[in-house]
Amino acid sequence: MKLGVAGQLARPDEPNAVLLPPDWRTIDAAATRRVRQAGFRGAQLFIQRPLEADPQEVRQVKRAFDAAGLEVAQVNGWYEPLCSYDDAARAQGVRGMQTLVRIGRMVDAPSVYVRPGGHNPNGHWYAHPENHSARTFDKIVDSLRQICAVAQAEGVPVAVEGHVLSALDTPRRVRDLLDAVGSPMLKFNYDPVNFVGTVRQVHDTASVLNELYDLLGRDIVAAHAKDCRLADQLVVHIEEVVPGAGVLDYALFMRRFQEACPDGYFIIEHLPNALVPQARNFVRSVAAALGMLLEC
């Protein structure tokens, strides 16, 4: 298992930087060395506008990673929702993802991350009734078939992620998607916090972890590491927190990932720069307690 990190600095001159700059085009060897020296084997490369990406700049960034001995843990980027009912927008989203796949091949990424998108205008991961419709599911299937054709040609797997507010709201729904698309290049990004959606699941995260492993373990190619806890409020608020500050069964999480994908990237995400070392130290401590080799 390899330790990776995702995220960008809030500003380019942030002190004690352990994340990459906010604009991928400005990533240089000094930036990648900081991440490597902070104890990460790889970092996620986020491309804000993939359709505008200059191949020469992509190659330049790859050289910066290589100079530091830092790997591209995963490629990610922004694109229009793959579930959109607007055919033009969805087609643009498909092209964006196809471009990210080609970039993934250029930088030797082990996977390219896929978000299915959603219908809430305030954000692709936010709630909307249509997120759970059959029409939305069918749009995602069609989009991913087109994307997977390019992934097959480039030899780069794409890793889809789900969330309780999204079209892919349960492990079973993700399994149904992988089976419907039917491509060996479509894999799963293991992010269990995204599937913790009820009070009982917060109190029993092992049940979520085990269901994900049982249904999707054979297709896991990467993991996103965060944590969760229940807030003391009178309606349900499940908060994301720093790994180790919540209730996720991290020993089981890491064991399951090791069993499914022993050479894969365990990627810390969704944290400001200042909190990343705390998360890194916790993940290292769990790996050490388990006697698990963590390449970092």
BELCOR-V59264 format. One line per field, one symbol per residue. ss: DSSP state (H for helix, E for strand, C for the rest). phi: phi as a letter, one per 20 degrees, with the letter a starting at -180 (. if undefined). A space follows every 50 residues. Layout:
ss=???
phi=???
This chain:
ss=CEEEECCECCCCCCCCCCCECCCHHHCCHHHHHHHHHCCCCEEEEEECCH HHCCHHHHHHHHHHHHHHCCEEEEEEECCCCCCCCCHHHHHHHHHHHHHH HHHHHHCCCCCEEEECCCCCCCCCCCCCHHHHCHHHHHHHHHHHHHHHHH HHHHCCCEEEECCCCCCCCCHHHHHHHHHHHCCCCEEEEECHHHHCCCHH HHHCHHHHHHHHHHHHHHHEEEEEECEEEECCCCCCCEEEECCCCCCCCH HHHHHHHHHHCCCCEEEECCCCHHHHHHHHHHHHHHHHHHCCCCEC
phi=.decbcpcffbfefflfcdfffdgfefcffffffffffndfbbfdddfcg fdfegffffffgfffffemdeffadbadbfgfdgeeffffffffffffff fffgffdmffadfcdfnbdfferfdefagfgdefffgfffgfffffffff gffemcfddecdafeefdecgfffgffgfffmdfeeccefcfgfdeccff fgebfgffgfffffecgfdfcacddbbbbeeececfcddecfgnecdfff ffgffffffebfdeeddfbmcfgfefgffgffffffgffemefdfb
